[in-house]
């Protein structure tokens, strides 16, 4: 349930008007494409044949996309790029200069192309940014969702690589760890709200709670420190900020949860 809520929040943050009905779905082949990269060279579906591909449909002005991109770089691209896995950013209807600025700002090294007409995005029937497709080595779609969920991306890619057991042996994690986001109350709020979450862990973990605006810019750190297993709450007083939609992100030992808070004066 928590994953579904996060995906809904992130996908609906920047909705796309009048989406077309999806032409394909899970189990279908990828839609053929040929899109320019930042150098102007065309990149096509044929160039990616035989590889596992994560397609990230995004826009440089999208707040959640700015949160997602560095995580794709660090947790997916850098981890899997030598195992026949490609992360391909698909920028929606923007100039090459805008895309290059985005790449430089977030120090991204995974390949990017520009969907200049927005036709590929619309062909998949997506309604907002970011949206994600993962295809297997045969070019079949195995994952297709709006929003982003890095742990789920990892699970899907691992299953395609068939290395789940090997990975668990390589990086043993004998201690149970789970982060559960319970939400913020009240929501909408004015001017204060309480963010509740639960940790299930055998040892204290480093926890960070940060606030972001709709553009993905970090506004404030509410908490950073070690927390033991149990229920925890962090209060946020937003009186110094303007009314609007904000996001809070809780991270703990590689786990993370993101949710939306609405401030109404």
C-alpha positions as a Markdown table, in Angstrom:
| # | Residue | x | y | z |
|---|---|---|---|---|
| 1 | Unk | 0.0 | 0.0 | 0.0 |
| 2 | Unk | 2.8 | 2.4 | 0.9 |
| 3 | Unk | 4.5 | 1.8 | -2.4 |
| 4 | Unk | 1.3 | 2.4 | -4.3 |
| 5 | Unk | 0.7 | 5.7 | -2.5 |
| 6 | Unk | 4.2 | 6.9 | -3.3 |
| 7 | Unk | 3.9 | 6.0 | -7.0 |
| 8 | Unk | 0.5 | 7.8 | -7.2 |
| 9 | Unk | 1.9 | 10.9 | -5.6 |
| 10 | Unk | 4.9 | 11.1 | -7.8 |
| 11 | Unk | 3.1 | 10.3 | -11.0 |
| 12 | Unk | 0.3 | 12.8 | -10.4 |
| 13 | Unk | 2.5 | 15.7 | -9.4 |
| 14 | Unk | 3.0 | 16.9 | -13.0 |
| 15 | Unk | 0.2 | 15.4 | -15.0 |
| 16 | Unk | 0.1 | 15.4 | -18.8 |
| 17 | Unk | -3.0 | 16.7 | -20.5 |
| 18 | Unk | -5.1 | 14.6 | -22.9 |
| 19 | Unk | -3.0 | 11.4 | -22.8 |
| 20 | Unk | -3.5 | 8.9 | -25.6 |
| 21 | Unk | -4.5 | 5.3 | -24.9 |
| 22 | Unk | -1.4 | 3.1 | -24.5 |
| 23 | Unk | -0.5 | 1.1 | -27.6 |
| 24 | Unk | 1.3 | -1.6 | -25.7 |
| 25 | Unk | 1.5 | -3.1 | -22.2 |
| 26 | Unk | 3.3 | -5.7 | -20.1 |
| 27 | Unk | 4.6 | -8.6 | -22.3 |
| 28 | Unk | 4.5 | -6.6 | -25.5 |
| 29 | Unk | 7.6 | -5.6 | -27.5 |
| 30 | Unk | 8.9 | -2.1 | -27.2 |
| 31 | Unk | 7.7 | 0.6 | -29.6 |
| 32 | Unk | 10.3 | 1.3 | -32.2 |
| 33 | Unk | 12.0 | 4.6 | -31.9 |
| 34 | Unk | 14.9 | 6.7 | -33.1 |
| 35 | Unk | 15.6 | 9.7 | -31.0 |
| 36 | Unk | 18.6 | 12.2 | -30.9 |
| 37 | Unk | 21.0 | 12.2 | -28.0 |
| 38 | Unk | 22.7 | 15.4 | -26.8 |
| 39 | Unk | 25.3 | 15.2 | -29.6 |
| 40 | Unk | 22.5 | 14.9 | -32.2 |
| 41 | Unk | 23.3 | 11.2 | -32.9 |
| 42 | Unk | 20.2 | 9.0 | -33.3 |
| 43 | Unk | 19.6 | 6.3 | -30.7 |
| 44 | Unk | 17.2 | 3.5 | -31.7 |
| 45 | Unk | 15.6 | 0.5 | -30.1 |
| 46 | Unk | 17.8 | -1.6 | -32.3 |
| 47 | Unk | 20.9 | -0.1 | -30.6 |
| 48 | Unk | 19.7 | -1.5 | -27.3 |
| 49 | Unk | 19.0 | -5.0 | -28.6 |
| 50 | Unk | 20.2 | -7.8 | -26.2 |
| 51 | Unk | 20.3 | -5.5 | -23.1 |
| 52 | Unk | 18.0 | -4.9 | -20.2 |
| 53 | Unk | 16.8 | -1.3 | -20.5 |
| 54 | Unk | 15.2 | 1.1 | -17.9 |
| 55 | Unk | 13.5 | 3.9 | -19.8 |
| 56 | Unk | 13.0 | 7.0 | -17.6 |
| 57 | Unk | 10.5 | 9.4 | -19.2 |
| 58 | Unk | 11.0 | 12.8 | -17.6 |
| 59 | Unk | 11.1 | 16.6 | -17.9 |
| 60 | Unk | 13.8 | 18.8 | -16.6 |
| 61 | Unk | 11.2 | 21.1 | -14.9 |
| 62 | Unk | 9.6 | 18.1 | -13.0 |
| 63 | Unk | 10.2 | 18.2 | -9.3 |
| 64 | Unk | 10.1 | 14.5 | -8.6 |
| 65 | Unk | 12.3 | 13.9 | -11.7 |
| 66 | Unk | 15.0 | 16.0 | -10.0 |
| 67 | Unk | 14.8 | 13.7 | -7.0 |
| 68 | Unk | 14.8 | 10.6 | -9.0 |
| 69 | Unk | 17.6 | 11.3 | -11.5 |
| 70 | Unk | 20.5 | 11.2 | -8.9 |
| 71 | Unk | 19.1 | 7.9 | -7.5 |
| 72 | Unk | 19.0 | 6.4 | -11.0 |
| 73 | Unk | 22.6 | 7.4 | -11.5 |
| 74 | Unk | 23.9 | 6.0 | -8.1 |
| 75 | Unk | 21.6 | 3.0 | -7.4 |
| 76 | Unk | 20.9 | 1.7 | -10.9 |
| 77 | Unk | 23.3 | 2.9 | -13.6 |
| 78 | Unk | 26.5 | 2.8 | -11.5 |
| 79 | Unk | 25.5 | -0.6 | -10.0 |
| 80 | Unk | 24.4 | -2.4 | -13.2 |
| 81 | Unk | 26.0 | -0.7 | -16.2 |
| 82 | Unk | 28.7 | -3.4 | -16.5 |
| 83 | Unk | 26.1 | -6.2 | -16.4 |
| 84 | Unk | 24.3 | -5.4 | -19.7 |
| 85 | Unk | 21.8 | -3.0 | -18.2 |
| 86 | Unk | 21.2 | 0.4 | -19.7 |
| 87 | Unk | 19.4 | 3.4 | -18.1 |
| 88 | Unk | 18.0 | 5.6 | -20.9 |
| 89 | Unk | 16.6 | 9.0 | -20.0 |
| 90 | Unk | 13.9 | 10.2 | -22.4 |
| 91 | Unk | 13.4 | 13.9 | -22.1 |
| 92 | Unk | 10.0 | 15.3 | -23.1 |
| 93 | Unk | 9.9 | 18.1 | -25.7 |
| 94 | Unk | 12.8 | 20.2 | -24.5 |
| 95 | Unk | 15.8 | 21.9 | -26.1 |
| 96 | Unk | 19.2 | 20.3 | -26.1 |
| 97 | Unk | 20.6 | 23.1 | -24.0 |
| 98 | Unk | 17.9 | 22.5 | -21.3 |
| 99 | Unk | 18.8 | 18.8 | -21.3 |
| 100 | Unk | 22.6 | 19.4 | -21.1 |
| 101 | Unk | 22.0 | 21.8 | -18.1 |
| 102 | Unk | 20.0 | 19.1 | -16.3 |
| 103 | Unk | 22.7 | 16.5 | -16.9 |
| 104 | Unk | 25.4 | 18.9 | -15.6 |
| 105 | Unk | 23.4 | 20.0 | -12.6 |
| 106 | Unk | 22.9 | 16.5 | -11.3 |
| 107 | Unk | 26.2 | 15.0 | -12.6 |
| 108 | Unk | 24.4 | 12.3 | -14.7 |
| 109 | Unk | 26.4 | 9.9 | -16.9 |
| 110 | Unk | 23.7 | 7.6 | -18.1 |
| 111 | Unk | 22.6 | 8.1 | -21.7 |
| 112 | Unk | 19.9 | 10.6 | -22.6 |
| 113 | Unk | 17.7 | 11.2 | -25.7 |
| 114 | Unk | 15.1 | 13.9 | -26.5 |
| 115 | Unk | 11.6 | 12.9 | -27.4 |
| 116 | Unk | 11.3 | 16.1 | -29.3 |
| 117 | Unk | 7.7 | 15.6 | -30.5 |
| 118 | Unk | 6.6 | 13.8 | -27.3 |
| 119 | Unk | 5.3 | 11.0 | -29.5 |
| 120 | Unk | 7.0 | 8.1 | -27.7 |
| 121 | Unk | 5.7 | 9.3 | -24.3 |
| 122 | Unk | 2.2 | 9.6 | -25.7 |
| 123 | Unk | 2.4 | 6.2 | -27.4 |
| 124 | Unk | 2.9 | 4.5 | -24.1 |
| 125 | Unk | -0.1 | 6.3 | -22.7 |
| 126 | Unk | 1.7 | 7.9 | -19.7 |
| 127 | Unk | -0.1 | 10.6 | -17.7 |
| 128 | Unk | 2.8 | 12.3 | -15.8 |
| 129 | Unk | 6.4 | 12.5 | -15.0 |
| 130 | Unk | 8.5 | 10.6 | -14.2 |
| 131 | Unk | 7.3 | 7.3 | -15.8 |
| 132 | Unk | 9.2 | 4.2 | -16.2 |
| 133 | Unk | 9.5 | 1.1 | -18.5 |
| 134 | Unk | 11.9 | -1.8 | -18.0 |
| 135 | Unk | 12.4 | -4.2 | -20.9 |
| 136 | Unk | 14.2 | -7.6 | -20.9 |
| 137 | Unk | 17.0 | -8.7 | -23.3 |
| 138 | Unk | 14.4 | -9.7 | -25.9 |
| 139 | Unk | 12.9 | -6.2 | -25.9 |
| 140 | Unk | 9.7 | -7.3 | -24.1 |
| 141 | Unk | 8.2 | -4.9 | -21.5 |
| 142 | Unk | 8.3 | -6.4 | -18.0 |
| 143 | Unk | 7.5 | -3.2 | -16.0 |
| 144 | Unk | 5.5 | -0.1 | -16.9 |
| 145 | Unk | 4.4 | 2.4 | -14.2 |
| 146 | Unk | 4.0 | 6.1 | -13.5 |
| 147 | Unk | 6.1 | 7.5 | -10.7 |
| 148 | Unk | 9.4 | 6.0 | -9.5 |
| 149 | Unk | 10.3 | 3.3 | -7.0 |
| 150 | Unk | 14.1 | 2.6 | -6.9 |
| 151 | Unk | 13.8 | -0.6 | -4.7 |
| 152 | Unk | 11.3 | -2.0 | -7.1 |
| 153 | Unk | 13.5 | -1.2 | -10.1 |
| 154 | Unk | 16.3 | -3.0 | -8.4 |
| 155 | Unk | 14.1 | -6.1 | -7.7 |
| 156 | Unk | 12.9 | -6.2 | -11.3 |
| 157 | Unk | 16.4 | -5.9 | -12.8 |
| 158 | Unk | 17.8 | -8.5 | -10.4 |
| 159 | Unk | 15.1 | -10.9 | -11.4 |
| 160 | Unk | 16.0 | -10.4 | -15.0 |
| 161 | Unk | 19.7 | -10.9 | -14.3 |
| 162 | Unk | 18.8 | -13.9 | -12.1 |
| 163 | Unk | 21.3 | -12.8 | -9.5 |
| 164 | Unk | 19.0 | -12.3 | -6.5 |
| 165 | Unk | 20.6 | -15.2 | -4.5 |
| 166 | Unk | 24.1 | -14.3 | -5.5 |
| 167 | Unk | 23.6 | -10.7 | -4.6 |
| 168 | Unk | 22.3 | -11.6 | -1.2 |
| 169 | Unk | 25.4 | -13.8 | -0.6 |
| 170 | Unk | 27.7 | -11.0 | -1.8 |
| 171 | Unk | 26.2 | -8.4 | 0.4 |
| 172 | Unk | 24.9 | -10.3 | 3.5 |
| 173 | Unk | 22.2 | -8.5 | 5.5 |
| 174 | Unk | 21.4 | -10.8 | 8.5 |
| 175 | Unk | 19.7 | -8.1 | 10.5 |
| 176 | Unk | 16.0 | -7.3 | 9.7 |
| 177 | Unk | 15.4 | -3.8 | 8.5 |
| 178 | Unk | 12.2 | -2.1 | 7.5 |
| 179 | Unk | 11.0 | 1.5 | 7.2 |
| 180 | Unk | 7.2 | 2.1 | 7.2 |
| 181 | Unk | 5.8 | 5.6 | 6.4 |
| 182 | Unk | 2.6 | 6.2 | 8.3 |
| 183 | Unk | 1.9 | 9.7 | 6.9 |
| 184 | Unk | 1.6 | 13.2 | 8.2 |
| 185 | Unk | -1.2 | 14.5 | 10.4 |
| 186 | Unk | -3.0 | 16.7 | 9.7 |
| 187 | Unk | -2.8 | 16.9 | 6.0 |
| 188 | Unk | -3.6 | 19.5 | 4.6 |
| 189 | Unk | -2.2 | 21.5 | 7.6 |
| 190 | Unk | -1.6 | 25.0 | 8.9 |
| 191 | Unk | 1.0 | 25.7 | 9.9 |
| 192 | Unk | 2.3 | 22.5 | 11.6 |
| 193 | Unk | 2.1 | 18.8 | 10.9 |
| 194 | Unk | 3.5 | 15.6 | 12.4 |
| 195 | Unk | 5.3 | 13.1 | 10.3 |
| 196 | Unk | 5.0 | 9.5 | 11.7 |
| 197 | Unk | 7.1 | 6.5 | 10.7 |
| 198 | Unk | 8.2 | 3.2 | 12.1 |
| 199 | Unk | 11.5 | 1.4 | 12.1 |
| 200 | Unk | 11.9 | -2.3 | 12.5 |
| 201 | Unk | 15.6 | -2.9 | 13.0 |
| 202 | Unk | 17.9 | -4.9 | 15.3 |
| 203 | Unk | 20.3 | -2.1 | 15.6 |
| 204 | Unk | 20.0 | 1.8 | 15.5 |
| 205 | Unk | 20.0 | 3.2 | 12.0 |
| 206 | Unk | 21.0 | 6.6 | 10.6 |
| 207 | Unk | 17.8 | 8.4 | 9.7 |
| 208 | Unk | 17.3 | 11.7 | 7.7 |
| 209 | Unk | 14.0 | 13.5 | 7.2 |
| 210 | Unk | 14.1 | 16.3 | 4.6 |
| 211 | Unk | 11.6 | 18.6 | 3.0 |
| 212 | Unk | 11.5 | 19.4 | -0.7 |
| 213 | Unk | 9.4 | 21.8 | -2.8 |
| 214 | Unk | 7.5 | 21.0 | -5.9 |
| 215 | Unk | 10.7 | 21.7 | -8.0 |
| 216 | Unk | 12.6 | 19.1 | -6.1 |
| 217 | Unk | 14.7 | 21.6 | -4.2 |
| 218 | Unk | 15.6 | 20.7 | -0.6 |
| 219 | Unk | 14.0 | 23.3 | 1.7 |
| 220 | Unk | 14.8 | 22.0 | 5.1 |
| 221 | Unk | 16.3 | 19.1 | 7.2 |
| 222 | Unk | 13.9 | 18.2 | 9.9 |
| 223 | Unk | 16.0 | 15.4 | 11.5 |
| 224 | Unk | 19.3 | 13.7 | 11.1 |
| 225 | Unk | 20.6 | 11.2 | 13.5 |
| 226 | Unk | 20.5 | 7.6 | 14.9 |
| 227 | Unk | 17.1 | 6.0 | 15.8 |
| 228 | Unk | 16.3 | 2.6 | 17.3 |
| 229 | Unk | 13.4 | 0.3 | 16.4 |
| 230 | Unk | 9.9 | 1.6 | 17.1 |
| 231 | Unk | 7.5 | 4.4 | 16.3 |
| 232 | Unk | 8.9 | 7.9 | 15.6 |
| 233 | Unk | 7.5 | 11.3 | 14.9 |
| 234 | Unk | 9.0 | 14.5 | 13.5 |
| 235 | Unk | 7.2 | 17.8 | 13.6 |
| 236 | Unk | 7.3 | 20.4 | 10.8 |
| 237 | Unk | 6.3 | 24.0 | 11.2 |
| 238 | Unk | 5.9 | 25.5 | 7.7 |
| 239 | Unk | 4.9 | 29.0 | 8.8 |
| 240 | Unk | 7.9 | 30.6 | 7.0 |
| 241 | Unk | 7.0 | 29.1 | 3.7 |
| 242 | Unk | 4.2 | 29.9 | 1.2 |
| 243 | Unk | 1.1 | 27.7 | 0.8 |
| 244 | Unk | 1.5 | 24.8 | -1.6 |
| 245 | Unk | 2.5 | 21.2 | -2.1 |
| 246 | Unk | 5.7 | 19.9 | -0.5 |
| 247 | Unk | 7.3 | 16.5 | -0.3 |
| 248 | Unk | 9.0 | 14.9 | 2.7 |
| 249 | Unk | 11.6 | 12.1 | 2.3 |
| 250 | Unk | 12.7 | 9.8 | 5.0 |
| 251 | Unk | 15.9 | 7.8 | 4.4 |
| 252 | Unk | 17.3 | 5.0 | 6.6 |
| 253 | Unk | 20.3 | 2.8 | 5.7 |
| 254 | Unk | 19.5 | 2.8 | 2.0 |
| 255 | Unk | 15.7 | 2.6 | 2.5 |
| 256 | Unk | 13.6 | 5.6 | 1.6 |
| 257 | Unk | 10.0 | 6.8 | 1.6 |
| 258 | Unk | 8.5 | 9.9 | 0.0 |
| 259 | Unk | 5.1 | 11.4 | 0.5 |
| 260 | Unk | 3.2 | 14.7 | -0.1 |
| 261 | Unk | 2.2 | 17.3 | 2.4 |
| 262 | Unk | -0.2 | 20.2 | 1.6 |
| 263 | Unk | 0.2 | 23.5 | 3.4 |
| 264 | Unk | -2.8 | 25.8 | 3.3 |
| 265 | Unk | -2.7 | 29.1 | 5.1 |
